[in-house]
């Protein structure tokens, strides 16, 4: 018997999915799976090895070889790539600029999807990404599609980067990068960013983190009651 529901949270870059997903998971004592971090980790390894981002065969081999682990941290979830912590390294601009292309490689998505489904098998899971509700966990009873304006998402990322000591990209540049990322994610041929037909659309532009967590928590509780 599953210990809880599968909760799929999708949406564009910097919509606050990861932050909210972690808090929701903690509130319900669910497991949190950061799928975006998995693709970023693969991208980082590709860049570290000097592999051409267009060499799909070599990239697919990397995806099959890497070992990605998560550990809870005091302020954020820690991410490890082949035993080495890469929590901050996967958030650097060079990774952000290449992750969409890497994530679009069919073999990479297939391998990451396989790992993600394996993690979610027992239920009691909150998973966020771009195609969780449409591709990875299409039967998840709770699906959320989080959105926010490009400016607000850029502002949030700018503040986050400042707090982490990453001070290399202006707010204007971040907004342009986010808009470009949106276009890439929504127009790629394989598992494009799109809202699942049965997902609840949640605009977070003018909401606080606590307000978003509360709204999603209400949806989960309602679903739990309906399935009881």
Secondary structure as a PSIPRED ss2 file (coil, helix, strand):
# PSIPRED VFORMAT (PSIPRED V4.0)

   1 X C   1.000  0.000  0.000
   2 X C   1.000  0.000  0.000
   3 X C   1.000  0.000  0.000
   4 X C   1.000  0.000  0.000
   5 X C   1.000  0.000  0.000
   6 X E   0.000  0.000  1.000
   7 X E   0.000  0.000  1.000
   8 X E   0.000  0.000  1.000
   9 X E   0.000  0.000  1.000
  10 X E   0.000  0.000  1.000
  11 X E   0.000  0.000  1.000
  12 X C   1.000  0.000  0.000
  13 X C   1.000  0.000  0.000
  14 X C   1.000  0.000  0.000
  15 X C   1.000  0.000  0.000
  16 X C   1.000  0.000  0.000
  17 X H   0.000  1.000  0.000
  18 X H   0.000  1.000  0.000
  19 X H   0.000  1.000  0.000
  20 X H   0.000  1.000  0.000
  21 X H   0.000  1.000  0.000
  22 X H   0.000  1.000  0.000
  23 X H   0.000  1.000  0.000
  24 X H   0.000  1.000  0.000
  25 X H   0.000  1.000  0.000
  26 X H   0.000  1.000  0.000
  27 X H   0.000  1.000  0.000
  28 X H   0.000  1.000  0.000
  29 X C   1.000  0.000  0.000
  30 X C   1.000  0.000  0.000
  31 X E   0.000  0.000  1.000
  32 X E   0.000  0.000  1.000
  33 X E   0.000  0.000  1.000
  34 X E   0.000  0.000  1.000
  35 X H   0.000  1.000  0.000
  36 X H   0.000  1.000  0.000
  37 X H   0.000  1.000  0.000
  38 X H   0.000  1.000  0.000
  39 X H   0.000  1.000  0.000
  40 X H   0.000  1.000  0.000
  41 X H   0.000  1.000  0.000
  42 X H   0.000  1.000  0.000
  43 X H   0.000  1.000  0.000
  44 X H   0.000  1.000  0.000
  45 X H   0.000  1.000  0.000
  46 X H   0.000  1.000  0.000
  47 X H   0.000  1.000  0.000
  48 X H   0.000  1.000  0.000
  49 X C   1.000  0.000  0.000
  50 X C   1.000  0.000  0.000
  51 X C   1.000  0.000  0.000
  52 X C   1.000  0.000  0.000
  53 X C   1.000  0.000  0.000
  54 X C   1.000  0.000  0.000
  55 X C   1.000  0.000  0.000
  56 X H   0.000  1.000  0.000
  57 X H   0.000  1.000  0.000
  58 X H   0.000  1.000  0.000
  59 X H   0.000  1.000  0.000
  60 X H   0.000  1.000  0.000
  61 X H   0.000  1.000  0.000
  62 X H   0.000  1.000  0.000
  63 X H   0.000  1.000  0.000
  64 X H   0.000  1.000  0.000
  65 X H   0.000  1.000  0.000
  66 X C   1.000  0.000  0.000
  67 X C   1.000  0.000  0.000
  68 X E   0.000  0.000  1.000
  69 X E   0.000  0.000  1.000
  70 X E   0.000  0.000  1.000
  71 X E   0.000  0.000  1.000
  72 X C   1.000  0.000  0.000
  73 X C   1.000  0.000  0.000
  74 X C   1.000  0.000  0.000
  75 X C   1.000  0.000  0.000
  76 X C   1.000  0.000  0.000
  77 X C   1.000  0.000  0.000
  78 X E   0.000  0.000  1.000
  79 X E   0.000  0.000  1.000
  80 X E   0.000  0.000  1.000
  81 X E   0.000  0.000  1.000
  82 X C   1.000  0.000  0.000
  83 X C   1.000  0.000  0.000
  84 X E   0.000  0.000  1.000
  85 X E   0.000  0.000  1.000
  86 X C   1.000  0.000  0.000
  87 X C   1.000  0.000  0.000
  88 X C   1.000  0.000  0.000
  89 X H   0.000  1.000  0.000
  90 X H   0.000  1.000  0.000
  91 X H   0.000  1.000  0.000
  92 X C   1.000  0.000  0.000
  93 X H   0.000  1.000  0.000
  94 X H   0.000  1.000  0.000
  95 X H   0.000  1.000  0.000
  96 X H   0.000  1.000  0.000
  97 X H   0.000  1.000  0.000
  98 X H   0.000  1.000  0.000
  99 X H   0.000  1.000  0.000
 100 X H   0.000  1.000  0.000
 101 X H   0.000  1.000  0.000
 102 X H   0.000  1.000  0.000
 103 X H   0.000  1.000  0.000
 104 X C   1.000  0.000  0.000
 105 X C   1.000  0.000  0.000
 106 X H   0.000  1.000  0.000
 107 X H   0.000  1.000  0.000
 108 X H   0.000  1.000  0.000
 109 X H   0.000  1.000  0.000
 110 X H   0.000  1.000  0.000
 111 X H   0.000  1.000  0.000
 112 X H   0.000  1.000  0.000
 113 X H   0.000  1.000  0.000
 114 X H   0.000  1.000  0.000
 115 X H   0.000  1.000  0.000
 116 X H   0.000  1.000  0.000
 117 X H   0.000  1.000  0.000
 118 X H   0.000  1.000  0.000
 119 X H   0.000  1.000  0.000
 120 X H   0.000  1.000  0.000
 121 X C   1.000  0.000  0.000
 122 X C   1.000  0.000  0.000
 123 X C   1.000  0.000  0.000
 124 X C   1.000  0.000  0.000
 125 X E   0.000  0.000  1.000
 126 X E   0.000  0.000  1.000
 127 X E   0.000  0.000  1.000
 128 X E   0.000  0.000  1.000
 129 X E   0.000  0.000  1.000
 130 X C   1.000  0.000  0.000
 131 X C   1.000  0.000  0.000
 132 X H   0.000  1.000  0.000
 133 X H   0.000  1.000  0.000
 134 X H   0.000  1.000  0.000
 135 X H   0.000  1.000  0.000
 136 X H   0.000  1.000  0.000
 137 X C   1.000  0.000  0.000
 138 X C   1.000  0.000  0.000
 139 X C   1.000  0.000  0.000
 140 X C   1.000  0.000  0.000
 141 X C   1.000  0.000  0.000
 142 X E   0.000  0.000  1.000
 143 X E   0.000  0.000  1.000
 144 X E   0.000  0.000  1.000
 145 X E   0.000  0.000  1.000
 146 X E   0.000  0.000  1.000
 147 X E   0.000  0.000  1.000
 148 X C   1.000  0.000  0.000
 149 X C   1.000  0.000  0.000
 150 X H   0.000  1.000  0.000
 151 X H   0.000  1.000  0.000
 152 X H   0.000  1.000  0.000
 153 X H   0.000  1.000  0.000
 154 X H   0.000  1.000  0.000
 155 X H   0.000  1.000  0.000
 156 X H   0.000  1.000  0.000
 157 X H   0.000  1.000  0.000
 158 X H   0.000  1.000  0.000
 159 X H   0.000  1.000  0.000
 160 X H   0.000  1.000  0.000
 161 X H   0.000  1.000  0.000
 162 X H   0.000  1.000  0.000
 163 X H   0.000  1.000  0.000
 164 X C   1.000  0.000  0.000
 165 X C   1.000  0.000  0.000
 166 X C   1.000  0.000  0.000
 167 X C   1.000  0.000  0.000
 168 X C   1.000  0.000  0.000
 169 X C   1.000  0.000  0.000
 170 X C   1.000  0.000  0.000
 171 X H   0.000  1.000  0.000
 172 X H   0.000  1.000  0.000
 173 X H   0.000  1.000  0.000
 174 X H   0.000  1.000  0.000
 175 X H   0.000  1.000  0.000
 176 X H   0.000  1.000  0.000
 177 X H   0.000  1.000  0.000
 178 X H   0.000  1.000  0.000
 179 X H   0.000  1.000  0.000
 180 X H   0.000  1.000  0.000
 181 X H   0.000  1.000  0.000
 182 X H   0.000  1.000  0.000
 183 X H   0.000  1.000  0.000
 184 X H   0.000  1.000  0.000
 185 X H   0.000  1.000  0.000
 186 X H   0.000  1.000  0.000
 187 X H   0.000  1.000  0.000
 188 X C   1.000  0.000  0.000
 189 X C   1.000  0.000  0.000
 190 X C   1.000  0.000  0.000
 191 X C   1.000  0.000  0.000
 192 X C   1.000  0.000  0.000
 193 X C   1.000  0.000  0.000
 194 X C   1.000  0.000  0.000
 195 X C   1.000  0.000  0.000
 196 X C   1.000  0.000  0.000
 197 X C   1.000  0.000  0.000
 198 X C   1.000  0.000  0.000
 199 X C   1.000  0.000  0.000
 200 X E   0.000  0.000  1.000
 201 X E   0.000  0.000  1.000
 202 X E   0.000  0.000  1.000
 203 X E   0.000  0.000  1.000
 204 X C   1.000  0.000  0.000
 205 X C   1.000  0.000  0.000
 206 X C   1.000  0.000  0.000
 207 X C   1.000  0.000  0.000
 208 X C   1.000  0.000  0.000
 209 X H   0.000  1.000  0.000
 210 X H   0.000  1.000  0.000
 211 X H   0.000  1.000  0.000
 212 X H   0.000  1.000  0.000
 213 X H   0.000  1.000  0.000
 214 X H   0.000  1.000  0.000
 215 X H   0.000  1.000  0.000
 216 X H   0.000  1.000  0.000
 217 X H   0.000  1.000  0.000
 218 X H   0.000  1.000  0.000
 219 X H   0.000  1.000  0.000
 220 X H   0.000  1.000  0.000
 221 X H   0.000  1.000  0.000
 222 X H   0.000  1.000  0.000
 223 X H   0.000  1.000  0.000
 224 X H   0.000  1.000  0.000
 225 X H   0.000  1.000  0.000
 226 X H   0.000  1.000  0.000
 227 X H   0.000  1.000  0.000
 228 X C   1.000  0.000  0.000
